Amino acid sequence: MGNVRSLPNKMDELAALTRHQREYRECSLLLFTETWLTALTPDTAAELDGFKLLRVDRSKESASPALKKWSEEAEEALKDCFNTTLWDVFSDAHGEDIDSLTHCLTDYINFCVENTVPTRTVQSFSNSKPWITPDIKALLKEKRRAFVSGNKEELKSVQRG
């Protein structure tokens, strides 16, 4: 996660890092704030190989990104999808072409996810932070209440979690 203060001028460096440094290449998620992207910035200006781009650009209006709602039921449905897949068909069709096989498998896995994991739309505003979950909000509220009360022992207890 990083506050990049303009993403477009850092894309070459990020592309090199995700290609050559294991810590970046094996990340499940790269999160950037203050990208300074606008509606006029095409997605191609912020895409990285091996990562799916999800943009929530700041605007005067609120945004409503679609998020996957993972649950045990969705996970089981996805497992069932994968368990009934004839995986040999993929390797037979692509032979030794690892890039083509990787692309095809990725497309298939995304297809399975799209068809088994429900999507929900989330109301998001320019000042909201997507990593602030309801649990974190409750903890921050409890911490603020303990601070305002002046009870140092309670505040220490809340801070320790």
C-alpha positions as CSV (number, residue, x, y, z in Angstrom):
1,M,0.0,0.0,0.0
2,G,1.3,3.4,-0.8
3,N,0.4,7.0,-1.2
4,V,2.1,7.5,-4.6
5,R,1.2,11.2,-5.3
6,S,0.8,10.7,-9.0
7,L,0.8,7.1,-10.4
8,P,1.4,7.6,-14.1
9,N,5.0,8.8,-13.7
10,K,5.8,5.7,-11.6
11,M,4.3,3.0,-13.8
12,D,7.7,2.1,-15.4
13,E,9.2,1.6,-12.0
14,L,6.2,-0.4,-10.8
15,A,6.3,-2.6,-13.9
16,A,10.0,-3.4,-13.3
17,L,9.4,-4.1,-9.6
18,T,6.5,-6.5,-10.3
19,R,8.7,-8.3,-12.9
20,H,11.9,-8.5,-11.0
21,Q,11.3,-8.3,-7.2
22,R,9.6,-11.3,-5.6
23,E,8.0,-9.2,-2.9
24,Y,6.1,-7.2,-5.5
25,R,5.5,-10.1,-8.0
26,E,3.9,-12.3,-5.3
27,C,1.7,-9.7,-3.9
28,S,-2.0,-10.5,-3.9
29,L,-2.9,-6.8,-3.8
30,L,-1.2,-3.5,-4.6
31,L,-3.2,-0.6,-3.2
32,F,-2.4,3.0,-4.2
33,T,-3.9,6.2,-2.9
34,E,-3.5,9.7,-4.3
35,T,-2.9,8.4,-7.8
36,W,-4.1,11.6,-9.3
37,L,-5.9,9.7,-12.0
38,T,-8.9,11.3,-13.6
39,A,-11.7,10.2,-15.9
40,L,-9.5,11.3,-18.8
41,T,-6.7,8.8,-17.7
42,P,-7.2,5.5,-19.6
43,D,-7.0,2.2,-17.7
44,T,-4.0,1.3,-19.8
45,A,-2.0,4.0,-18.1
46,A,-2.3,2.2,-14.8
47,E,-2.3,-1.5,-15.7
48,L,0.3,-3.9,-14.5
49,D,0.9,-7.4,-15.9
50,G,-0.5,-10.1,-13.6
51,F,-2.8,-7.7,-11.7
52,K,-6.4,-6.8,-12.2
53,L,-7.0,-3.0,-12.1
54,L,-9.8,-1.7,-9.9
55,R,-10.1,2.1,-9.9
56,V,-12.1,4.3,-7.6
57,D,-11.1,7.7,-8.8
58,R,-11.9,10.7,-6.7
59,S,-14.8,12.7,-8.0
60,K,-17.4,15.1,-6.8
61,E,-20.0,12.4,-7.0
62,S,-19.9,9.1,-5.1
63,A,-18.7,6.0,-6.7
64,S,-20.3,2.5,-6.5
65,P,-17.7,-0.1,-7.2
66,A,-18.8,-3.7,-7.5
67,L,-17.2,-6.1,-5.0
68,K,-17.3,-9.9,-4.7
69,K,-19.1,-11.1,-1.6
70,W,-17.1,-14.1,-0.5
71,S,-18.9,-16.5,1.8
72,E,-18.6,-20.2,2.7
73,E,-21.4,-21.0,0.2
74,A,-19.6,-19.1,-2.6
75,E,-16.3,-20.8,-1.7
76,E,-18.0,-24.2,-1.8
77,A,-19.6,-23.4,-5.2
78,L,-16.3,-22.3,-6.6
79,K,-14.6,-25.5,-5.3
80,D,-17.3,-27.6,-6.9
81,C,-16.7,-25.7,-10.2
82,F,-13.0,-26.5,-10.0
83,N,-13.5,-30.1,-8.9
84,T,-15.7,-30.8,-12.0
85,T,-13.3,-29.1,-14.4
86,L,-11.4,-31.3,-16.9
87,W,-8.0,-29.6,-16.4
88,D,-6.3,-31.8,-19.0
89,V,-8.3,-30.1,-21.7
90,F,-6.4,-26.9,-21.1
91,S,-2.9,-28.4,-21.3
92,D,-3.8,-30.5,-24.3
93,A,-5.1,-27.4,-26.2
94,H,-2.0,-25.3,-25.4
95,G,0.8,-27.7,-25.3
96,E,4.1,-26.1,-24.4
97,D,2.9,-22.5,-24.8
98,I,3.0,-21.5,-21.1
99,D,1.9,-17.9,-21.8
100,S,-1.2,-19.1,-23.7
101,L,-2.0,-21.7,-21.1
102,T,-1.6,-19.2,-18.3
103,H,-3.9,-16.7,-20.1
104,C,-6.5,-19.3,-20.8
105,L,-6.5,-20.7,-17.2
106,T,-6.7,-17.2,-15.8
107,D,-9.7,-16.4,-18.0
108,Y,-11.4,-19.7,-17.0
109,I,-10.8,-19.1,-13.3
110,N,-12.2,-15.5,-13.6
111,F,-15.2,-17.0,-15.5
112,C,-15.8,-19.4,-12.6
113,V,-15.5,-16.7,-10.0
114,E,-17.9,-14.4,-11.9
115,N,-20.5,-17.1,-12.2
116,T,-20.3,-18.5,-8.6
117,V,-19.4,-15.6,-6.3
118,P,-22.1,-12.9,-5.9
119,T,-21.3,-9.3,-6.6
120,R,-22.5,-6.5,-4.4
121,T,-22.3,-2.8,-5.1
122,V,-20.7,-0.6,-2.4
123,Q,-21.4,3.0,-1.9
124,S,-18.1,4.8,-1.7
125,F,-17.3,8.5,-1.3
126,S,-14.2,10.4,-2.1
127,N,-13.3,10.7,1.6
128,S,-13.9,7.1,2.5
129,K,-11.1,4.6,2.9
130,P,-11.9,1.1,1.5
131,W,-9.6,-0.6,4.1
132,I,-11.7,0.9,7.0
133,T,-14.0,-2.0,7.7
134,P,-17.0,-1.9,10.1
135,D,-14.8,-3.7,12.7
136,I,-12.1,-1.1,12.4
137,K,-14.7,1.7,12.6
138,A,-16.0,0.2,15.8
139,L,-12.5,-0.1,17.3
140,L,-11.7,3.5,16.3
141,K,-14.9,4.7,17.9
142,E,-14.1,2.8,21.1
143,K,-10.6,4.2,21.2
144,R,-11.9,7.7,20.7
145,R,-14.5,7.2,23.5
146,A,-11.7,5.9,25.8
147,F,-9.5,8.9,25.0
148,V,-12.2,11.5,25.5
149,S,-13.1,9.8,28.9
150,G,-9.6,10.4,30.1
151,N,-9.3,6.9,31.5
152,K,-5.7,6.0,30.7
153,E,-6.1,2.3,31.8
154,E,-9.1,1.9,29.5
155,L,-7.3,3.6,26.6
156,K,-4.3,1.3,27.1
157,S,-6.7,-1.7,27.1
158,V,-8.3,-0.6,23.9
159,Q,-5.0,0.1,22.2
160,R,-3.7,-3.4,23.0
161,G,-6.8,-4.9,21.3
